[in-house]
C-alpha cells in the first residue's frame, strides 16, 4: 500500500533561516526582552530533514514571525510581529 506523506504544520508561528531550504515548524519558544538590552529568543523547531547541520544554521540571518492562531473558515492572517536576528546556537534534541 502506498500512503502519501503528510506535511503537518503544528504551528502558526514561522521561522525562516537564510540558506536553509528545508521547511521547519516551530514547536516551542521563549523570549526575553528588556529596554536597552539585546533580545533573545530560544526556539525549538522540528523538520522532516534529519540532515540539518549546525554549520548550515549557525551565524545565519533568521526571521521569526508571530501570528495569531488560525480561525477556521478565515483567511490566513499576516504576521503580527516579525523578529530579525542571527542564529547563535543549534543542537539536535
C-alpha positions as CSV (number, residue, x, y, z in Angstrom):
1,X,0.0,0.0,0.0
2,X,1.4,3.4,-1.0
3,X,0.3,6.1,1.5
4,X,1.3,9.6,0.7
5,X,3.4,11.6,3.2
6,X,1.5,14.3,5.1
7,X,3.0,17.7,5.7
8,X,1.7,18.6,9.1
9,X,2.3,22.2,10.3
10,X,1.5,22.2,14.0
11,X,2.4,25.8,14.5
12,X,1.1,29.1,13.2
13,X,4.4,30.9,14.0
14,X,7.1,30.8,11.3
15,X,10.9,30.6,11.4
16,X,12.9,31.2,8.3
17,X,16.7,30.8,8.2
18,X,18.8,32.2,5.4
19,X,20.2,29.5,3.2
20,X,18.2,26.7,4.8
21,X,16.0,25.1,2.1
22,X,14.3,22.6,4.4
23,X,11.0,23.7,5.9
24,X,10.9,23.9,9.7
25,X,7.9,24.0,12.1
26,X,8.1,26.0,15.4
27,X,7.5,23.6,18.3
28,X,8.1,26.0,21.3
29,X,9.7,29.3,22.0
30,X,10.6,31.6,24.9
31,X,11.5,35.2,24.5
32,X,13.4,37.6,26.7
33,X,13.2,41.3,26.0
34,X,14.2,44.3,28.1
35,X,14.7,48.0,27.3
36,X,18.2,49.0,26.2
37,X,19.3,45.3,26.0
38,X,19.5,42.8,23.2
39,X,16.6,40.5,22.9
40,X,16.9,36.7,23.0
41,X,14.5,34.0,21.7
42,X,15.1,30.3,22.3
43,X,13.2,28.4,19.6
44,X,12.7,24.7,19.3
45,X,11.7,23.5,15.9
46,X,11.1,20.3,14.1
47,X,11.9,19.3,10.5
48,X,11.5,16.3,8.3
49,X,15.1,16.9,7.2
50,X,17.3,15.0,9.7
51,X,20.4,16.1,7.9
52,X,20.3,19.8,9.1
53,X,23.8,20.5,10.4
54,X,24.9,23.2,12.8
55,X,27.1,24.7,10.0
56,X,24.0,25.2,7.8
57,X,22.2,27.2,10.6
58,X,24.8,28.9,12.9
59,X,25.5,32.6,12.2
60,X,22.8,32.8,9.6
61,X,20.1,35.5,9.5
62,X,16.8,34.4,10.9
63,X,13.3,35.8,10.8
64,X,10.7,34.6,13.4
65,X,7.1,35.7,12.7
66,X,4.5,35.6,15.4
67,X,1.0,35.1,14.0
68,X,-2.4,34.9,15.7
69,X,-3.9,31.4,15.9
70,X,-5.8,30.4,12.7
71,X,-9.6,30.6,12.8
72,X,-11.5,28.0,10.7
73,X,-13.0,29.5,7.6
74,X,-11.0,32.7,7.8
75,X,-8.1,33.5,5.5
76,X,-4.5,33.1,6.8
77,X,-3.6,36.1,8.9
78,X,-0.5,38.2,8.3
79,X,2.2,38.2,11.0
80,X,1.6,40.4,14.0
81,X,5.3,40.8,14.6
82,X,8.5,39.6,12.9
83,X,11.8,39.5,14.8
84,X,15.0,39.5,12.8
85,X,18.3,38.3,14.2
86,X,21.2,35.9,13.9
87,X,21.2,32.2,14.8
88,X,23.8,31.8,17.6
89,X,23.0,28.3,18.9
90,X,21.9,25.0,17.5
91,X,21.7,21.4,18.7
92,X,19.8,18.3,17.9
93,X,17.4,17.1,20.6
